[in-house]
Amino acid sequence: GAMALVSHLVPPPTDADYDRALDVAQDYLFSLGITGWQDAIVGEVNGRPDNLQAYMRGDADGRLKARVVGALWWDRGRGLEQVPEHVARREEGAGRKFRATSIKIMQDGVAENFTGAMTSPYLDACGCQTANAGLSFVDPAVLREAVVAAKGLAHWLSTAVPLALLAPVLGLMLNLDLAAYPPLVATMLIGT
């Protein structure tokens, strides 16, 4: 877009720039009574450097007072290799005040300018059907695989792994024979 025409003329922001921007934005939001927000784009996008570390620095040194939830940006020019990267970034982005808990996939445009993906074509000003049903930035097959992989991995890490780790403790409480522990843990990891 238009940003690409001039972005190379602007010096890249420094860590100090990001830290100051976070402080100024937070102070402004607090002045409006807003004590938490969701950042819909955490990551490198449109030539702008990743902002995750600014949040993590603010969280670590106590400057971040608000509760912030971040959505990790899905690069639509890449594929499923991003899923494990986002899982790692989710762990990296787990602080006291900031948490990266979701992935933002910009799938389509917006209805107002007829770029939002629709199941039926848009109508023109006279009410006649057009050939335009909007845009789809991520191939539907890749989108389906990405969502299934991300949700499956997130479920496994948040549910199955803790259950597998707790199973031996529960086994102790129930006087499970020691020889049963290896099959118990293996079954929990494989079965979940």
PyMOL commands that set and color helices and strands:
alter all, ss='L'
color gray80, all
select helices_A, chain A and resi 2-9+15-31+52-60+82-92+111-113+140-173+178-191
alter helices_A, ss='H'
color red, helices_A
select strands_A, chain A and resi 36-42+67-73+98-104
alter strands_A, ss='S'
color yellow, strands_A
deselect
rebuild
show_as cartoon
